[in-house]
Amino acid sequence: MKTIALKPGKEKSLFRGHPWVFSGALNLKESLHNGELVRVQSHKGQFLGIGHYQNASIAIRIISFEDQPIDEAFWQKSLQSALETRQRLGLPNADTNMYRLVHGEGDLLTGLVIDVYAKTAVIQPHSHGMFLQAKNIATALKEVLGNELECIILKHPSATNSTQAEVLYGEASTVYTAKEWGLSYSLDLLNGQKTGFFVDQRENRKKLAQYSSGKKVLNTFCYNGGFSLCALAAGAERVVSVDVSKPAIELTKVNLLNNGYSPEQHPCLAIDTFEYLQQNSKDFDVIVLDPPAFAKHLSARHNALKGYQRLNAMALEQIKPGGILFTFSCSQVVDKNLFYNAVVAAAIQARRKVKVLERLSQPGDHPVSLTHPEGEYLKGLILEVL
């Protein structure tokens, strides 16, 4: 393992426990390969951490602040610790068997996401170093989860392989099934977005149920229908699900049928949300806005804020008086204050009086390290629109 020294003064963030080292902090004297494990030390030779190198703005992602081997024992210990955190949260349980087992920096495994769907685990590396460690991680997963694991899927970063996913353990399936809040979902874990489902909205879907009984609900960017099913299970009169992706809409229809609801009575439409909002009949009591990240880099943040303002203004113009708007942003570079201000601007533009009822975030299986506040990426508001 090569040792990399930092420039004077650049070690302060690591002393505070922040796991990112930016490229400008490095005092490189030899070439490094993407994904290579390196020891990081101060310019005075003090050990700071071990991490994966990548030729990018975030040049090193620390995975250990202890000077230790990154071996089989390390991965088993790290995954066991993550599992124990989920068990303290009551996950999995009889009603919910899909959850996030590893949430990157929040579990001290920077660059790694693992979601579990019943007896299938999906590994999603967010760094080349974690991708190179995928087989070691899979071996550790089999040890930690034991008989509770039948299949492991690896999602490939786009730069490493033309295929989107591969099965590292067990047998591939066209459809996987799992439960959340007692509802059954058919999932495309091999080809679906992210790891196959947005498990980060689990608690917020339960919140929606509180506002849905007897209501007409619009679920935009619905993906495979999570919010839609929770609204229906809570007694919603009618739910319309909208997503630009035809495969997502087809899965939404399957999930409605699997749980005893008719897609004919509760339409599932493959249409762009902005286009749909321009033409709807202003007939909804509850609207859910859960768009994909409008900005993944700081350079796109300004345009993202304009997009959030436009989207929320359209929904606010359409919703019935007394209606409830669930609105979210999952853009990490848009913090909760910027998002809040975009929604305020949307309310002014729409000329609607709006009350904030609740502020929402990600659930406990998406923990945020105190020393890495950037991990709190999901922001949400429940609004009453007068």
Buried (B, 14 or more C-beta within 10 A) or exposed (E): EEEBBBEEEBBEBBEEBBBBBEBEBBEEEEEBEBBBBBBBBBEEEEBBBBBBBBEEEBBBBBBBBEEEEBEEEBBBEBBBBBBEBBEEBEBBEEEBBBBBBBBBBBBBBBBBBBBBBBBBBBBBBBBBBBBBBBEBBBBBBBEBBEEEBEBBBBBBEEEEEEEEBBBBBBEEBEEBBBBBBEBEBBBBBBEBBBBBBBBBBBBBBBBBBEBBEEBBBBBBBBBBBBBBBBBBBBEBBBBBBBBBBEBBBBBBBBBBEBBEBEBEEBBBBBBBBBEBBEEBEEEBBBBBBBBEBBBEEEEBBEEBBEBBBBBBBBBBBBBBEEBBBBBBBBBBBBBBEBBBBBBBBBBEBBEBEBEEBEEBBBBBBBBBBEBBEBBBBBBBBBBBBE
